[in-house]
Each structure stands twice: as structure tokens, then as C-alpha cells.
Amino acid sequence: MRKKFIPLALCAMFLALCKPTVGQQTKKIARIGFLTAISASSISARMEAFRRGLHDLGYVEGKNIVIDYRYSDGTTDSLSASAAELVRAKVDVIVTAGASATDRAKQATSTIPIVMAQDSDPVATGAVASLARPGGNISGLSTFAPAIAGKRLELLKEVVPKLSHVAVFGSTNPVNALALKEIESVAKALALKVQTLDILGPKDIETAFRAAGKEHAGAVLVLVSAVSLSQRPQIL
């Protein structure tokens, strides 16, 4: 899926950058804004693939494009301010990684094209009207993470057949709320007790593990969020 994801996202962004020209004009250096709540180190490999894909399309950073990066290091606290900064910088397109980033970018502008990537369910969160006809100024891709959350629980039960109690680590973002509904539905069918624990920052991880241990959870299911992605080494 990842092999398909990068080219599709790049094509969507390429179309957003293309504007009709009349006569001979000086080539403009396109300015791309990149917005995410995830730390730079957590997605370094994906960013390298992003730049490589741009290069393959003829866009070279520092030559005919400038990329204005805005990371939030595992929290959503500064996303709104970062989105506003990109709008003030008059970028030609904003690329968002994650539902929270897409939401803040949408709030910041209704005219600058937004290309979403890694969004779990943009229809359910209200980012777009539909996948076929997104409408507005947003286009991109969905990873459908909520739909597979229940399947992940089923696989966990297969790995630990005697499992009766599972702790779910997540956060209060809209996507995780959708995933949790799916998990609760599957848990009921499998006769599993679900303990939901919020991790809103790095300091919450150890607290969540202690709470899960106190309730004798047999396994932990970690939902995707800016915190869980940025703090993977600590969680492991």
C-alpha cells in the first residue's frame, strides 16, 4: 500500500501546483507548506521518499521549489499557529500528514489547495464531502485506519487465544473515536473487556501502562496518533 501511496499523493500535489499561464512568463519557484503533528525524526524515511518523488517529477528543493516544514513534535498544540503561518507565507499548496493537521489547515484557509496524506477517514471527520467528490480545496488519500482497527483486535486475539482484557492506548482525536467504536463492536463479539486509556503526551505513556497492569490487561492495542507515532521507542 505504501508503494501506491507516495505516487498518488505526489500526483495530487502536482495537479494542485499546476496553474495555467499565458504567453512567456518567468518560471515561479513553487512554495510548498508541509504540516504535521508528528516529529521530524518519526517520519524521516517518508519525507525522504516525498522529496525523491518530487525530484522524479522535476521538482528540486532549492531549485524550483521551496518546502516550508512545520512539525509539532507529537502534540497538536501548535498546529493552528503553524497552519496560519503557512497561509501568511502565501504557500502555493499545503501538504498535511494526519487528520489533525488537515483539520487545522482547513480552518486556516479555504483557498489554498490542501493535499492530505495519512488521513484515516476524512469523510467521517468532515474534512471532505466524499472520497469521489471531496469538494472545497482539499484532496488526497485516506488510509481507512478506523475500518481496520477491529481487525487488529481480531489478530491480537489470535496471537493470544486466552486474552480476556485488552488495554487500548489512544487520544481524543476524532479518528480514534471512530476506531474505538469499531474495536468495541469486535470486542463484544469476542467477549473481550476493553480498557481505554488516553495518551495525550509522552508523560501519559508510563501512567497508561501502570493503569493497564493494575487491571491485569493481557495485551495492549495502540491506536495511531501523533503521540504514539512520535513516541514509538518509549512505548516499545
Buried (B, 14 or more C-beta within 10 A) or exposed (E): EEEEBBEEBBEBBBEBBEEEEEEEEEEEEBBBBBBBBBBEEBBEEBBEBBBEBBEEBEBEEEEEBBBBBBBBBBBBEBBBEBBBBBBEEEBBBBBBBBBBBBBBBBEBBEEBBBBBBBBBBBBBBEBBEEBEEBEEBBBBBBBEBBBBBBEBBEEBBEEEEEBBBBBBBBBEBBBBBBBBEBBBEBBEEBEBBBBBBBBBBBEBBEEBBEBBEEEEBBBBBBBBBBBBBBBEEEBE
